[in-house]
Structures are given as structure tokens and as C-alpha cells.
Amino acid sequence: MTNTEAIDTRISCRAYTDEPLDEGTLDKLRTYVDELVAESGLRFVLVGPSDGGATLKLSGRMFSGNVSTYLALIGPDDNDTRERFGYYGEKFVLYATTLGLGTCWVAGTFDRASVVVPLADDEVIHDVIPVGNAPAKQPFAQRTIRAGLRRRDKKPETLYQGHTSLAHAPAWIRAGIQSVIKGPSAVNQQPVVFMHDARGLRATLPNAKREVAYTDLGIAKLHFELGAATEGMHGSWQWGTKGVFA
Ligand SMILES: Cc1cc2nc3c(=O)[nH]c(=O)nc-3n(C[C@H](O)[C@H](O)[C@H](O)COP(=O)(O)O)c2cc1C
């Protein structure tokens, strides 16, 4: 499965089967997380079924089934860290999707005390990403939750401000923004607006009210990059809302 296929297939998976991940899959995830830690310098901890069998407690209102494997995103309580976690954490999500696994970004609806990872004084748990086997079809309750959130999808043109309307913007910008809309964001707020002017193309947060929007920013930057690449534009982002795509 390519990244593009993973972007098209991924959903926030809120139901998991009891079937544990096999050792081969766990090994692949462990290797990938080691690479992410080395690349990003962030503290990603993959908590597996072998770690005392502790189960992540997800809110029963949103989720069904037990997940014994999850990624914990742990670090200092600042927006730069949030953005970087968004970018690199979404790489993990897309990788797990290529392995056929279900994942979900979770910043709010879980019990932080159920996360069995010791924290340093300056660290917080930003998010967890459960990873597990998904049923062939999500149960009715979880499909309803997702449909309700996705009903708020923004129109692509509202995520772009440039010299022209989005319809007349280069194909790589349109592909980038399509890929962003398919991506996850907290409560499906899709807060990132791409501004294109003499300074270049920037990913901004004009109306963001919550700090978690910085995680959405990192996720959107990765999705934009992957979408733009399908139209031959291979660029990368500087960090922050002032950072440009080069
Ligand atoms: C940073 C972040 C935090 C999120 N936190 C939660 C959460 O606490 N609980 C939950 O059920 N979904 C959570 N989500 C999932 C979003 O609701 C979901 O991405 C959005 O509704 C779009 O749906 P989709 O991912 O299924 O395409 C979160 C997503 C992101 C990106």
C-alpha cells in the first residue's frame, strides 16, 4: 500500500477486535517507532501487550473493544512539540494503515492514569494512538460518531488564501489540500489555512482556539507534503505557522 492509498483508507478506528497483534507485526511497529524517535528526537513510546498486559482505557462512549498496544506521545507542554508530534505521529498512523491496522489519534477521550509510562517533571502525555486489529466493519455506534464528525468537513476553497481561487491554483496545491481534508484533526476542526503570497506558501492557524490545533498543523503539513508530491512537487515545511513550504 502506498502513502496515497493509506491516506484514502485511513479512518479514526474506534472499534478493535480482541485478536492481539502478531509478533511479526509488533516487530515492524517497534522498528518503525525506533526510526521515528531517531528522526524526530521526540519521545514516542510503543506500549505493547507484553508490558504487564495493561490496557489503555479509552472512553466507552466513543470506543468499543480493548486495545493493549498503543503509541504514547510524551514531551514538554509546548506548541512546537505538539506540531512535531502531529507530523511524525501521523507518519506512524499511515505506516500502521499500510500494515492493515486500525489507529485513532486520541487527545481527550482516554484515562491518562491508564498509561503505564513514567513521566519526567517537565513532560505531559500529549496524545495516545491505539493500534490494533479492526473488525471488517465498524459497529453502528462508531460509524455514527464518525459520520457526525465528518459532516463538518470544510470545503477545500476555505482552506486556501492566495492570488487566485483554489480552483486556479497549481495542481500540486489542490492535491495537497485534498490530502489535508482526508486527514484527521481534533473534533474534525480542520483549522489549518494555507496562505500563498509573496513570502511563499505557509500553513497558518488563523482561528485556532485550542492548543491541540498545533498537532493538527503538523498532521496537515505531512498530508500536504504527500499530496503535493503526487503532482510532482517534492517539498518540505519549516516548522511553525510562519514556516514556508520549500
Ligand atoms: C490531535 C487529535 C486528537 C484527537 N482526539 C480524539 C479523541 O480524544 N477522541 C476521539 O474519539 N477522536 C479523537 N480524534 C479523532 C478525530 O475526531 C478525527 O480525526 C476527525 O473526526 C476526522 O475523522 P477521521 O479521522 O475518521 O477521518 C483526534 C484527532 C486528532 C488529530
PDBQT file of the ligand as one rigid body, heavy atoms in Angstrom, charges set to zero:
ROOT
HETATM    1  C1  LIG A 301      -4.910  15.622  17.620  1.00  0.00    +0.000 C 
HETATM    2  C2  LIG A 301      -6.164  14.792  17.538  1.00  0.00    +0.000 A 
HETATM    3  C3  LIG A 301      -6.827  14.437  18.689  1.00  0.00    +0.000 A 
HETATM    4  C4  LIG A 301      -7.979  13.646  18.628  1.00  0.00    +0.000 A 
HETATM    5  N1  LIG A 301      -8.598  13.261  19.813  1.00  0.00    +0.000 NA
HETATM    6  C5  LIG A 301      -9.663  12.420  19.747  1.00  0.00    +0.000 A 
HETATM    7  C6  LIG A 301     -10.263  11.957  20.958  1.00  0.00    +0.000 A 
HETATM    8  O1  LIG A 301      -9.873  12.319  22.074  1.00  0.00    +0.000 OA
HETATM    9  N2  LIG A 301     -11.292  11.081  20.861  1.00  0.00    +0.000 N 
HETATM   10  C7  LIG A 301     -11.769  10.646  19.645  1.00  0.00    +0.000 A 
HETATM   11  O2  LIG A 301     -12.700   9.831  19.633  1.00  0.00    +0.000 OA
HETATM   12  N3  LIG A 301     -11.226  11.093  18.467  1.00  0.00    +0.000 NA
HETATM   13  C8  LIG A 301     -10.184  11.951  18.502  1.00  0.00    +0.000 A 
HETATM   14  N4  LIG A 301      -9.604  12.386  17.325  1.00  0.00    +0.000 N 
HETATM   15  C9  LIG A 301     -10.102  11.911  16.010  1.00  0.00    +0.000 C 
HETATM   16  C10 LIG A 301     -10.909  12.998  15.260  1.00  0.00    +0.000 C 
HETATM   17  O3  LIG A 301     -12.189  13.127  15.814  1.00  0.00    +0.000 OA
HETATM   18  C11 LIG A 301     -10.972  12.607  13.772  1.00  0.00    +0.000 C 
HETATM   19  O4  LIG A 301      -9.695  12.645  13.227  1.00  0.00    +0.000 OA
HETATM   20  C12 LIG A 301     -11.873  13.512  12.942  1.00  0.00    +0.000 C 
HETATM   21  O5  LIG A 301     -13.196  13.476  13.402  1.00  0.00    +0.000 OA
HETATM   22  C13 LIG A 301     -11.861  13.109  11.450  1.00  0.00    +0.000 C 
HETATM   23  O6  LIG A 301     -12.329  11.794  11.275  1.00  0.00    +0.000 OA
HETATM   24  P1  LIG A 301     -11.418  10.638  10.668  1.00  0.00    +0.000 P 
HETATM   25  O7  LIG A 301     -10.085  10.690  11.343  1.00  0.00    +0.000 OA
HETATM   26  O8  LIG A 301     -12.170   9.365  10.960  1.00  0.00    +0.000 OA
HETATM   27  O9  LIG A 301     -11.289  10.868   9.190  1.00  0.00    +0.000 OA
HETATM   28  C14 LIG A 301      -8.476  13.208  17.362  1.00  0.00    +0.000 A 
HETATM   29  C15 LIG A 301      -7.796  13.597  16.203  1.00  0.00    +0.000 A 
HETATM   30  C16 LIG A 301      -6.656  14.372  16.280  1.00  0.00    +0.000 A 
HETATM   31  C17 LIG A 301      -5.923  14.724  15.031  1.00  0.00    +0.000 C 
ENDROOT
TORSDOF 0
